[in-house]
Every structure is written in C-alpha cells, then in structure tokens.
Amino acid sequence: MKPRQQKVARTPMKQKVTRKPAAMKHNWRKFDGLRETDILKAARSDPDAQPLNDAQLKRMKRPNPKVVRQALGLSQEEFAERFKIPIGTLRDWEQGRVEPDQAARAYLMVIARNPKAVREALEPAA
C-alpha cells in the first residue's frame, strides 16, 4: 500500500501580509529626554512605587538555604538528614530551580535562628 499524501494549503507567493504597528503605551522619546533627577522625582511622586525603607527590606529578606547550611558547617547530605528535608528538594532550592514555599521559608528561618532547638524537636523522644 502506498502511504497517503496529505494536501497542503498553499498561499500565492505574491500576497504579502502587512501588520499595523502596535499602538505604543509609552512615549519613550519623552522618557529618553528626561534627566536622571527628573526620573527620580517622577518615581518618588508615584504613591504606588515608593522606595522601601530598611525595616521593609529586612522583613522581605528570604532565607537562603545554602547560606543557612554553610553557616552551620554542614554538607547537603548532613543538613538534609538532620532537618528532615529531602536531599533533592534541598539541591533544587540551592541551585535556584525551585523556590521554597512559605512554610519551607519559615522552617529555614527557624533553623537559621535556632538550629539546636529544631534538632532537639526533631529527635525521637526517649
């Protein structure tokens, strides 16, 4: 049996597709003409785009799993075993493939602040 050939729709080569330019949302020429001080003044006048103060920046900092682990002087395997974190998950966090979720970030923060208490809490009761 011969394989069936599929029919392909062809358009004449003479037709040229033209597109209208998209309407610009911003006037970049006006922006390019601004001085740095004007840009800063405009940014600060926007109530939705205020710069963060030191307290807000500190609150927003997320624990870095690699920094926490290295501060404790542990290998990935030791850290994962001690704090009951799957080694693959820890590697994904450290290599930036996956961000820790909110609960994991809280757990990492507790580990960073009081690793001894976390270790004791995870030890089986005697």
C-alpha positions as CSV (number, residue, x, y, z in Angstrom):
1,M,0.0,0.0,0.0
2,K,1.1,3.5,-0.8
3,P,1.2,6.0,2.1
4,R,-1.4,8.7,1.6
5,Q,-0.2,12.1,0.9
6,Q,-1.7,15.0,2.8
7,K,-2.8,18.0,0.9
8,V,-1.2,21.2,2.0
9,A,-2.9,24.5,1.6
10,R,-0.7,27.0,-0.2
11,T,-1.0,30.7,-0.4
12,P,0.2,32.5,-3.5
13,M,3.7,34.0,-3.1
14,K,2.6,37.4,-4.3
15,Q,0.4,38.1,-1.2
16,K,2.3,39.9,1.4
17,V,1.0,40.1,5.0
18,T,1.3,43.5,6.5
19,R,0.6,44.3,10.0
20,K,-0.2,47.7,11.5
21,P,2.3,48.7,14.2
22,A,1.0,48.2,17.7
23,A,-0.1,51.3,19.5
24,M,2.6,52.4,21.9
25,K,1.6,52.6,25.5
26,H,4.5,54.9,26.4
27,N,6.2,57.8,24.8
28,W,9.8,56.6,25.1
29,R,11.1,59.7,23.3
30,K,9.8,61.8,26.1
31,F,11.3,59.5,28.7
32,D,14.7,59.5,26.9
33,G,14.7,63.3,27.1
34,L,14.4,63.3,30.9
35,R,17.4,63.8,33.2
36,E,18.2,61.4,36.0
37,T,16.9,63.8,38.6
38,D,13.6,64.2,36.7
39,I,13.2,60.5,36.6
40,L,13.9,60.1,40.3
41,K,11.4,62.9,41.1
42,A,8.7,61.3,39.0
43,A,9.3,57.9,40.6
44,R,9.1,59.3,44.1
45,S,5.9,61.2,43.3
46,D,4.1,57.9,42.5
47,P,2.4,56.7,45.6
48,D,2.4,53.1,44.4
49,A,6.1,53.0,43.7
50,Q,7.7,54.3,46.9
51,P,11.2,53.0,47.7
52,L,11.4,50.6,50.6
53,N,12.9,51.6,53.9
54,D,15.4,49.5,55.8
55,A,12.8,47.9,58.0
56,Q,10.7,46.8,55.0
57,L,13.8,45.4,53.2
58,K,14.8,43.4,56.3
59,R,11.3,42.0,56.6
60,M,11.3,41.0,52.9
61,K,14.6,39.1,53.0
62,R,14.2,35.4,52.4
63,P,16.5,32.8,53.9
64,N,18.9,31.4,51.5
65,P,19.1,27.6,52.1
66,K,22.8,27.4,51.0
67,V,23.8,30.2,53.3
68,V,22.0,28.7,56.3
69,R,23.6,25.3,55.6
70,Q,27.1,26.7,55.2
71,A,26.7,28.8,58.3
72,L,26.1,25.6,60.2
73,G,29.1,23.9,58.6
74,L,27.1,21.0,57.2
75,S,27.2,19.2,53.8
76,Q,24.0,19.0,51.8
77,E,23.5,15.4,53.0
78,E,24.1,16.2,56.6
79,F,21.8,19.2,56.5
80,A,19.0,17.3,54.7
81,E,19.3,14.3,57.2
82,R,19.5,16.5,60.3
83,F,16.5,18.7,59.4
84,K,14.4,16.0,57.6
85,I,14.5,17.8,54.2
86,P,14.6,15.6,51.1
87,I,18.1,15.9,49.5
88,G,16.7,16.6,46.1
89,T,14.5,19.4,47.4
90,L,17.5,21.0,49.1
91,R,19.5,20.8,46.0
92,D,16.7,22.3,43.9
93,W,16.5,25.2,46.4
94,E,20.2,25.8,46.5
95,Q,20.6,25.7,42.7
96,G,17.6,28.0,42.2
97,R,15.5,25.6,40.2
98,V,12.7,25.8,42.8
99,E,11.9,28.5,45.4
100,P,11.0,27.2,48.9
101,D,7.3,27.8,49.6
102,Q,6.2,29.9,52.5
103,A,6.2,27.1,55.1
104,A,9.7,26.0,54.0
105,R,11.0,29.6,54.2
106,A,9.6,29.8,57.7
107,Y,11.3,26.5,58.6
108,L,14.6,27.7,57.2
109,M,14.3,30.9,59.1
110,V,13.8,28.9,62.4
111,I,16.7,26.7,61.5
112,A,18.9,29.7,60.9
113,R,17.9,31.4,64.2
114,N,17.9,28.4,66.5
115,P,19.2,25.2,64.9
116,K,19.7,23.5,68.3
117,A,16.1,23.8,69.2
118,V,15.0,22.4,65.8
119,R,17.3,19.5,66.1
120,E,16.1,18.7,69.6
121,A,12.5,19.0,68.5
122,L,13.1,16.5,65.6
123,E,14.9,13.9,67.8
124,P,12.7,10.9,68.8
125,A,11.6,11.0,72.4
126,A,13.5,8.6,74.6
